[in-house]
Amino acid sequence: MSDDKTPNEPFDLNAHTYRLLESEPFFASLSRRINKSIMKSIPTAGVRITEQGQFEMVYNPEFFEALTQKERSGVLKHEFYHIIFEHVTGRLPPEGMTKMWNIATDLAINSHLMDELPEQGCFPSRKPFEDYPVGQSAEFYFKMLQEDEQFQNDKGDGEGQGEGQGDGEGQGGDGLPDSLDDHSGWGGEHLDEEQRQALRDVAQERLKQAVKDAVEEINSNGRGWGTIGADTRKAIQDFIKPKVNWRKVLRYFIKTSQRANKRSTPRRINKRFPYIHSGKKVKRTAKIAISIDQSGSVSDAMLALFFSELSGLSKYAEFTVIPFDTEVAEKEVFVWKKGAKRTWERVSCGGTNFDAPTSYVNERKFDGHIILTDMEAPKPRPSKCQRMWATTPEYAENPYFSTNERMLIMDQ
């Protein structure tokens, strides 16, 4: 293979990007909006967020120089998929950045790149992941990895950082292979949680604009999407559409469901009658029910998404989780404590009857009720507390029934 460079000159990825992506118009357009820098301290390649909230691809020139043209193109697309699928700006599980999560994201991405990457990549349906189906989400693979006996040793509290690849604290690395690329720049590890989230929010907005510009460019010049499949194209287009921040809506729903418990206290001064009457101490609580549709029409991927978002919601409140299909699985009902961590599981797999969770909640005087579902059942009886429906975009387009109650669309 011939590369246009003088001897001893490092491989310059920027000089080769156009040729590598000439048959991938969308990736080529997006690539021009992402800086690429040499970083010899990492063994392969990776994407990261800079301190200025910009996306950057970093790579070891010796690694790229040893690859074929097809593999170079595959690695570029792999890194860009990390950005497009928001593995860098969000979607982290409650455990945070771990080697197991790194592998899960690679399995999701490499489903699209099965024969385009170097052999050291992690691929579903191939050893040691031969029992893993192709084409699932990172959350789905993360759940499988957690339950896979061959990786049980990886559930400890070791660092699991390997040779710089798949960096992440938490779950160790004795049984899991290293991921193909370096993930050490995802977390903003030197920042506190508030700063880290602010940095990711800035990067997310810049990403959305870059993706939007790339989509508009390929639409205007008519060159098409290249090898990107229809489902991924739709996900990209949904990503750049203006939408309500549904996570904030969930938090707002809980806040507006709070009730005030007041009690007299002589230690607080009454503003209207100081030193005549005692003051009032107000404690606001919310008794929230979250019913999760476990019917056969709800996929494991949807359940993984639901539980992933409940993990984030548990940072703000305590709530009661109610699994149901045609009836409530009362033995499986549990209180999700504030700040607790849980993994998803399916406890039933029948039909769907929304009257079942509605009756359960009505009888127990909850303040708010959220039903996570695919909307595939008749309209239920009225709720005694405010009720909200949460579903994914595909089911929101054609719900089984219409309702004036709030409908929350959860995109992945």
C-alpha positions, 0 to 999 in steps of 0.5 A, spaced: 500 500 500 502 506 498 501 512 502 503 519 500 508 521 505 516 522 506 520 517 510 519 518 518 514 522 517 508 521 522 501 518 518 497 524 518 490 522 518 487 529 516 491 528 509 487 521 508 480 523 510 477 525 504 480 518 500 477 514 506 470 517 506 469 518 499 464 513 498 461 515 505 458 522 504 455 523 511 461 521 515 465 525 510 461 531 511 461 530 519 468 529 519 470 536 516 467 538 523 471 534 528 478 536 529 483 530 529 490 530 533 495 525 533 496 522 540 502 517 541 500 516 548 494 512 546 495 505 543 489 506 537 484 512 537 478 515 540 474 521 541 474 526 547 471 532 549 476 538 550 476 543 555 472 548 551 466 543 549 469 541 542 469 534 540 476 531 538 478 525 535 485 523 537 489 517 534 496 514 534 499 515 527 503 508 528 496 504 529 493 507 523 499 506 518 499 499 519 491 498 517 488 497 510 484 503 507 478 499 509 480 498 516 482 506 517 475 507 514 472 503 519 475 506 525 473 513 523 466 511 522 467 507 529 469 513 532 464 518 529 458 513 531 460 514 538 459 521 537 452 520 533 450 515 538 451 520 544 456 515 548 461 521 549 455 526 552 450 521 555 447 515 556 452 512 561 449 507 566 448 509 574 455 505 575 458 511 570 464 509 566 466 502 566 470 497 562 464 493 561 460 499 558 465 501 554 465 494 551 457 494 550 458 501 546 463 497 542 458 492 540 452 496 539 457 500 534 460 494 531 454 491 529 454 496 523 461 495 521 462 487 522 467 486 516 470 493 516 475 493 523 481 490 525 480 483 528 481 486 535 475 489 535 469 486 539 463 484 535 456 481 537 456 473 534 463 472 534 468 470 540 467 471 546 461 474 544 458 469 539 451 468 543 450 476 543 445 478 537 447 483 532 444 490 532 442 491 539 443 498 543 449 499 548 444 498 554 442 491 551 449 489 551 451 492 557 445 488 561 448 481 557 455 483 559 453 483 567 449 477 566 454 473 562 458 468 567 464 468 563 465 475 565 463 475 572 470 476 575 469 483 572 464 485 577 469 487 582 471 494 584 478 494 580 480 499 575 479 495 569 484 500 565 488 495 561 493 498 556 489 505 556 484 502 551 477 502 554 479 506 560 474 506 565 473 505 573 469 500 576 468 493 573 475 490 572 478 487 566 480 480 568 475 476 563 473 482 558 477 483 552 480 490 551 476 495 546 478 497 540 479 504 541 481 509 547 475 511 551 479 515 556 476 522 554 469 521 555 468 522 562 471 529 564 474 525 570 478 532 573 471 536 573 466 535 579 459 532 577 456 539 575 462 542 571 462 535 567 455 535 566 455 543 563 461 541 559 457 535 556 451 539 555 455 544 551 458 539 547 452 536 545 449 542 542 455 543 538 454 536 536 447 537 534 449 543 530 455 539 526 450 533 525 445 538 522 449 541 518 452 535 515 445 532 514 443 539 510 449 538 506 448 531 503 441 533 502 443 539 498 448 536 494 444 529 493 450 525 494 446 520 499 448 517 506 453 512 504 452 505 508 448 508 513 442 504 514 435 506 514 434 506 522 440 509 523 438 515 518 432 516 522 435 516 529 440 521 526 434 525 523 430 525 530 436 527 534 437 534 530 429 535 530 428 540 536 424 537 542 422 537 549 427 535 554 423 529 556 428 528 562 426 535 565 419 533 564 420 527 568 423 531 573 418 537 573 412 532 573 415 529 580 416 536 583 409 538 581 406 532 584 409 534 591 405 535 597 406 539 603 406 536 610 406 542 615 407 542 622 408 547 628 415 549 630 416 554 635 423 555 633 421 558 626 418 565 627 411 566 624 412 571 618 404 574 619 404 573 627 411 574 630 412 571 637 405 570 637 404 564 634 409 559 632 411 558 625 410 552 620 416 547 618 414 545 611 417 538 608 415 537 601 414 529 599 412 526 593 409 519 592 410 517 585 408 510 582 412 508 576 408 502 572 412 498 567 409 495 561 412 488 561 407 485 556 410 481 550 410 487 545 415 491 549 422 489 547 428 487 552 431 494 549 425 498 551 425 495 558 433 497 558 431 504 556 426 505 561 430 502 567 436 506 564 432 513 565 429 510 572 436 510 574 437 517 572 431 519 575 432 516 582 437 522 583 432 526 584 426 522 588 424 516 591 418 512 587 415 505 587 416 501 581 410 497 579 411 491 573 404 489 570 402 486 564 394 484 564 395 484 572 400 487 577 406 483 579 404 485 586 410 480 589 415 484 584 413 491 586 418 495 590 420 502 592 426 505 588 430 509 594 433 515 592 440 514 589 440 507 589 442 503 583 438 497 579 439 493 573 433 491 569 429 485 569 423 482 565 418 479 571 412 477 566 410 477 559 403 477 558 398 481 554 397 488 556 391 491 561 392 499 563 386 498 568 391 493 572 396 499 574 391 504 574 387 500 580 393 499 584 395 506 584 388 509 585 387 504 591 394 507 594 393 514 594 399 516 590 400 523 588 403 522 581 403 516 576 407 515 570 406 509 565 412 506 561 409 502 555 408 501 548 401 504 548 398 497 545 392 496 549 385 500 550 384 506 554 384 505 561 379 508 567 380 515 570 386 516 574 385 519 581 392 522 581 395 526 575 398 521 570 403 521 564 404 516 559 411 515 557 413 511 550 418 511 544 417 515 538 415 509 534 409 507 538 407 515 540 406 515 532 400 510 532 398 509 539 392 504 540 388 510 544 388 517 544 388 521 551 388 528 553 393 526 559 401 528 558 404 524 553 412 523 554 416 521 548 423 517 550 428 517 545 434 513 545 
